[in-house]
């Protein structure tokens, strides 16, 4: 039996909803939180997935010790800084 991995996602823009949907249906994942700067995108997630915590501050995800992995789905120019913060926080990363 596989262990369930606790996941968070940063960015729910263009590709983000597809990634989030696949994480939600994966029995080996528990999606705990998402972060997005857009109020509209946060509301979208709240409506579809009320059990997922929603924040505009990605640092909330980096600081959460119960989150094992982070999916980053943001514009390319933001990837380096977000990946480095995630790795320095001890998280696995999918970009």
C-alpha positions in Angstrom: 0.0 0.0 0.0 1.4 3.4 -1.0 1.6 6.3 1.4 -0.5 9.3 0.6 1.6 12.4 -0.2 0.4 15.8 0.9 0.6 18.3 -2.0 0.1 22.0 -2.5 0.0 23.9 -5.8 1.2 27.4 -6.6 -0.7 28.9 -9.5 -4.1 27.9 -10.9 -4.0 29.9 -14.1 -3.7 28.5 -17.6 -2.5 24.9 -16.9 -3.2 25.0 -13.2 -6.8 23.7 -13.3 -5.7 20.6 -15.2 -2.9 19.8 -12.8 -5.1 20.4 -9.8 -7.9 18.2 -11.1 -5.4 15.4 -11.7 -4.0 15.8 -8.2 -7.5 15.8 -6.7 -8.5 12.5 -8.3 -5.1 10.8 -7.5 -5.7 8.4 -4.6 -2.1 8.7 -3.6 -2.3 12.5 -3.2 -4.0 14.7 -0.7 -4.2 18.3 -2.0 -4.0 20.5 1.1 -3.6 24.0 -0.3 -3.2 26.2 -3.3 -1.8 29.7 -3.7 -2.6 32.1 -6.4 -2.4 35.9 -6.6 -5.7 36.2 -8.4 -8.8 36.5 -6.3 -10.8 35.1 -9.2 -8.6 31.9 -9.4 -8.8 31.5 -5.6 -12.6 31.7 -5.7 -12.6 29.2 -8.6 -10.8 26.7 -6.4 -12.9 27.4 -3.3 -16.1 26.7 -5.4 -14.9 23.4 -7.0 -12.8 22.1 -4.1 -14.0 23.4 -0.8 -11.7 21.1 1.2 -8.6 22.7 -0.2 -7.1 25.6 1.7 -6.7 28.7 -0.4 -4.2 31.6 0.0 -2.7 34.4 -2.0 0.7 34.0 -0.2 2.9 31.1 -1.4 5.0 31.5 1.7 2.1 29.9 3.6 2.7 26.8 1.6 6.5 26.9 2.1 6.1 27.2 5.8 3.6 24.3 6.2 5.6 21.3 7.5 2.8 18.9 6.7 3.1 19.6 2.9 5.5 17.1 1.2 5.5 18.3 -2.3 4.6 21.5 -4.3 3.4 21.7 -7.9 4.4 25.0 -9.5 2.1 26.2 -12.3 3.1 29.8 -12.7 4.6 31.9 -15.5 8.1 30.7 -16.5 9.9 33.8 -15.2 8.7 33.0 -11.6 9.9 29.3 -11.6 13.5 29.8 -10.4 12.6 31.7 -7.2 9.6 29.5 -6.4 11.5 26.3 -7.0 14.4 27.5 -4.8 12.1 28.5 -2.0 10.3 25.1 -2.2 13.6 23.1 -2.2 15.0 25.2 0.6 11.8 24.4 2.6 12.5 20.7 2.2 9.7 20.1 -0.4 9.6 17.9 -3.5 8.8 19.9 -6.6 7.1 19.4 -9.9 7.4 22.3 -12.3 
